[in-house]
């Protein structure tokens, strides 16, 4: 099975972004060499379509489609639904609330529309939340979507982590956990079966590559930090994050190797 050859999983990257245009083939080759699988995340319709096209060319990539809260385009549910019916689309998002960078106007409505689409299609929901946890928790508590919910780039307190865990959410930990102890408590309180690892490439590279362009191969450093906080061998933690990704995203088994 492909899962047997997958050593790491990056639950959130944007390989279709222009930052990778000069050397995307080399970045993908490094992923293959390390056995890194990934979800290529849509942030608007154009980037969702581009991410899906990339995922369809590589058996260790899958895609999500969604509209980021910082984007101003109208959410056309029919357009996104058409994309999402492709077998390589395994999630809806990145969607959510961002009160740090964006005007609040219309954010909740777009987010609610994407919750509805995820529920309609039975696909997991990948959530971006920045400076909006009170509203986010209220929406999730009210809606209780009957699909897996992934809190992307989780860098908040252990108390907030527990609130999301109480709602059944998965927490996806990114590069910044490697250069501070601020998020160790969040990692500690998260059950092993609720942890995902991510890079959010091309942003927020972990130590020892902090300040450089991030890429999915650097998820190895994220996993190593999670393992250290959890007191587990890094390879065991890596296997757990792969297993969790296959579970939450419903990834298909049965492929025998990472093919060219």
SEFIDREN-863098 format. One line per field, with one value per residue (C-alpha): residue in one letter; x, y, z. Coordinates in Angstrom, 2 decimals, padded with zeros to 5 digits. Layout:
N
residu <- (a; ...)
x <- (X; ...)
y <- (Y; ...)
z <- (Z; ...)
# end
This chain:
260
residu <- (x; x; x; x; x; x; x; x; x; x; x; x; x; x; x; x; x; x; x; x; x; x; x; x; x; x; x; x; x; x; x; x; x; x; x; x; x; x; x; x; x; x; x; x; x; x; x; x; x; x; x; x; x; x; x; x; x; x; x; x; x; x; x; x; x; x; x; x; x; x; x; x; x; x; x; x; x; x; x; x; x; x; x; x; x; x; x; x; x; x; x; x; x; x; x; x; x; x; x; x; x; x; x; x; x; x; x; x; x; x; x; x; x; x; x; x; x; x; x; x; x; x; x; x; x; x; x; x; x; x; x; x; x; x; x; x; x; x; x; x; x; x; x; x; x; x; x; x; x; x; x; x; x; x; x; x; x; x; x; x; x; x; x; x; x; x; x; x; x; x; x; x; x; x; x; x; x; x; x; x; x; x; x; x; x; x; x; x; x; x; x; x; x; x; x; x; x; x; x; x; x; x; x; x; x; x; x; x; x; x; x; x; x; x; x; x; x; x; x; x; x; x; x; x; x; x; x; x; x; x; x; x; x; x; x; x; x; x; x; x; x; x; x; x; x; x; x; x; x; x; x; x; x; x; x; x; x; x; x; x)
x <- (000.00; 001.08; 000.73; 003.44; 005.88; 004.77; 007.12; 005.78; 002.68; 002.40; -001.29; -001.10; 001.07; 000.63; 002.93; 000.95; 001.96; 004.36; 007.14; 007.69; 007.66; 011.48; 012.14; 008.86; 010.23; 013.16; 010.87; 008.68; 011.75; 012.86; 009.39; 009.52; 013.00; 011.85; 008.46; 006.44; 002.79; 000.78; -002.50; -002.19; -004.46; -006.82; -007.08; -009.31; -010.85; -007.77; -005.42; -007.87; -007.97; -004.17; -003.67; -006.01; -004.21; -000.92; -002.35; -003.69; -000.14; 001.37; 000.15; 001.56; -000.42; -004.09; -005.98; -008.43; -010.61; -011.74; -011.77; -009.43; -011.02; -008.49; -009.68; -012.38; -013.91; -017.50; -017.81; -019.54; -020.65; -021.51; -018.04; -016.28; -018.58; -017.74; -014.03; -014.60; -016.22; -012.84; -011.59; -008.32; -010.13; -010.19; -011.17; -012.88; -010.76; -008.71; -011.64; -012.54; -012.12; -009.22; -009.80; -006.08; -005.62; -009.13; -012.37; -014.90; -017.60; -018.86; -016.36; -018.88; -021.23; -018.48; -017.30; -020.83; -021.24; -018.08; -019.17; -022.37; -020.43; -018.17; -021.19; -023.01; -020.04; -018.93; -015.42; -013.24; -013.09; -009.70; -010.00; -007.93; -008.54; -006.62; -007.71; -011.23; -011.35; -014.43; -016.53; -014.98; -015.75; -019.31; -019.89; -018.47; -020.44; -023.64; -023.11; -021.46; -020.52; -020.59; -017.28; -013.71; -012.58; -008.88; -007.61; -004.78; -001.59; -002.55; -000.47; -002.57; -002.73; -003.33; -006.65; -007.80; -006.48; -008.66; -011.75; -011.26; -010.49; -013.72; -015.52; -013.81; -011.33; -007.93; -005.03; -002.42; 000.91; 003.25; 006.86; 006.68; 006.40; 010.10; 011.44; 009.50; 008.12; 004.93; 002.92; 004.29; 001.27; -001.06; 000.93; 000.91; -002.88; -003.60; -004.26; -001.98; -004.88; -005.80; -002.39; -001.45; 001.85; 002.09; 004.41; 002.04; 004.66; 005.95; 005.47; 006.80; 009.71; 010.76; 014.18; 016.85; 015.45; 013.63; 013.57; 013.89; 011.14; 009.36; 008.71; 007.00; 010.28; 010.76; 007.81; 010.43; 011.53; 007.94; 007.42; 010.68; 009.50; 006.09; 007.85; 010.17; 007.26; 005.33; 008.38; 008.22; 010.79; 010.56; 009.88; 006.98; 005.49; 005.96; 004.04; 001.23; 000.86; 000.71; -001.92; -003.94; -003.80; -005.01; -007.84; -009.00; -008.75; -010.02; -007.06; -007.21; -005.09; -004.00; -001.24; 001.92; 004.61; 005.39; 005.33; 006.97)
y <- (000.00; 003.59; 004.21; 001.64; 003.72; 007.05; 008.09; 011.60; 013.60; 017.34; 018.08; 021.60; 023.01; 025.32; 023.79; 025.45; 028.93; 030.96; 030.71; 027.17; 027.98; 028.05; 024.61; 022.75; 019.56; 019.54; 020.18; 017.26; 015.06; 015.82; 014.87; 011.57; 010.78; 011.28; 009.59; 012.76; 012.88; 016.08; 017.92; 020.84; 023.53; 025.76; 029.38; 030.72; 029.26; 029.72; 028.25; 025.43; 024.47; 024.70; 022.61; 019.92; 019.82; 019.31; 016.61; 014.74; 014.43; 012.86; 009.88; 011.20; 014.46; 015.19; 018.48; 020.65; 023.35; 026.43; 030.18; 031.70; 034.37; 036.96; 036.59; 038.97; 036.93; 035.71; 032.09; 030.29; 027.03; 025.39; 026.06; 024.72; 021.71; 020.80; 020.85; 018.99; 016.02; 015.03; 011.93; 013.69; 016.39; 015.13; 018.27; 021.66; 024.65; 026.52; 028.49; 030.18; 033.52; 035.99; 039.15; 040.04; 040.78; 041.19; 043.08; 040.87; 041.72; 038.63; 036.24; 034.29; 033.90; 032.51; 030.22; 028.92; 028.23; 026.14; 024.24; 023.40; 022.24; 020.01; 018.43; 017.98; 016.19; 014.38; 015.84; 017.13; 020.85; 022.62; 025.75; 028.92; 030.92; 034.02; 036.36; 034.92; 031.96; 033.10; 033.31; 030.15; 028.07; 029.42; 028.53; 025.04; 024.42; 025.52; 023.78; 020.58; 019.53; 015.75; 015.70; 015.80; 019.33; 020.24; 023.36; 024.36; 026.05; 025.54; 027.95; 028.75; 027.93; 024.56; 025.90; 026.77; 023.46; 021.63; 023.59; 022.53; 018.96; 018.90; 019.69; 016.71; 018.72; 017.60; 019.97; 020.47; 021.78; 023.89; 025.09; 027.74; 025.02; 024.31; 027.69; 028.29; 026.37; 028.48; 025.75; 022.73; 022.56; 022.44; 019.50; 017.80; 017.96; 016.72; 012.96; 011.05; 010.22; 013.91; 015.26; 016.24; 017.71; 020.45; 023.02; 025.63; 025.89; 028.24; 030.08; 029.71; 027.32; 025.40; 025.43; 024.93; 026.60; 029.45; 032.52; 030.51; 029.47; 026.53; 023.25; 019.94; 018.10; 020.28; 018.54; 016.15; 018.90; 019.56; 015.88; 015.74; 018.55; 016.95; 013.68; 015.39; 017.02; 013.75; 011.75; 009.41; 008.33; 010.55; 007.63; 006.48; 009.98; 010.19; 006.93; 008.19; 011.41; 009.44; 007.14; 010.12; 011.80; 008.66; 008.41; 012.03; 012.56; 009.10; 008.51; 005.44; 002.40; -000.21; 001.51; -000.50; 002.18; 005.83; 005.70; 008.17)
z <- (000.00; -000.59; 003.14; 003.80; 001.74; 003.19; 005.98; 006.69; 005.93; 005.38; 005.96; 004.53; 001.74; -001.25; -003.84; -006.61; -005.39; -007.57; -004.96; -006.27; -009.98; -010.34; -008.81; -008.22; -009.77; -007.36; -004.37; -005.43; -005.87; -002.30; -001.07; -002.93; -001.64; 001.96; 001.49; 002.19; 001.16; 001.27; 000.79; -001.66; -000.25; -002.21; -001.10; -003.88; -007.02; -009.21; -006.61; -005.85; -009.51; -009.83; -006.70; -008.00; -011.35; -009.51; -007.26; -010.26; -011.62; -008.48; -006.48; -003.19; -003.43; -002.79; -002.86; -001.00; -002.53; -000.69; -000.21; 002.38; 004.62; 003.43; -000.17; -001.40; -004.22; -003.96; -002.90; -005.77; -004.16; -007.48; -008.93; -005.88; -005.69; -009.26; -008.41; -005.15; -006.89; -008.31; -006.48; -005.64; -003.62; -000.05; 001.88; 001.77; 002.73; 003.67; 004.98; 008.24; 009.99; 010.08; 012.12; 012.13; 008.43; 007.05; 007.43; 009.22; 006.69; 004.90; 006.49; 008.54; 005.59; 003.34; 006.10; 006.75; 003.01; 003.03; 006.13; 004.27; 001.21; 003.31; 005.01; 001.69; 000.15; 003.30; 003.12; 005.98; 006.70; 006.89; 009.02; 009.23; 012.41; 013.45; 016.24; 015.92; 018.29; 020.21; 017.05; 015.60; 018.68; 018.73; 015.08; 015.43; 018.62; 016.90; 013.58; 014.86; 011.30; 010.97; 009.09; 010.43; 011.30; 011.09; 012.83; 010.49; 011.75; 015.36; 017.45; 020.48; 024.17; 025.71; 027.01; 023.49; 022.20; 024.72; 023.65; 020.04; 021.07; 023.09; 019.82; 018.16; 016.10; 014.85; 015.52; 012.80; 014.08; 011.87; 011.75; 014.49; 017.15; 016.49; 017.60; 020.78; 023.75; 023.73; 022.04; 023.88; 026.18; 023.17; 021.83; 025.23; 025.63; 022.10; 021.94; 019.59; 017.30; 016.89; 015.82; 012.28; 011.05; 008.42; 006.86; 005.38; 002.63; 001.33; 004.65; 008.22; 007.78; 010.89; 012.52; 011.12; 007.98; 009.67; 007.45; 004.23; 001.89; 003.45; 001.63; 002.46; 003.08; 006.17; 007.84; 009.23; 011.63; 012.73; 013.46; 015.42; 017.70; 018.25; 019.08; 021.57; 023.42; 023.43; 024.55; 021.57; 018.98; 015.90; 013.54; 015.70; 015.70; 011.94; 011.48; 013.70; 011.72; 008.47; 009.94; 011.20; 007.79; 006.05; 008.56; 008.58; 004.82; 003.89; 001.60; -000.63; 000.11; -002.39; -004.38; -004.13; -004.34; -004.94; -008.71; -011.06)
# end
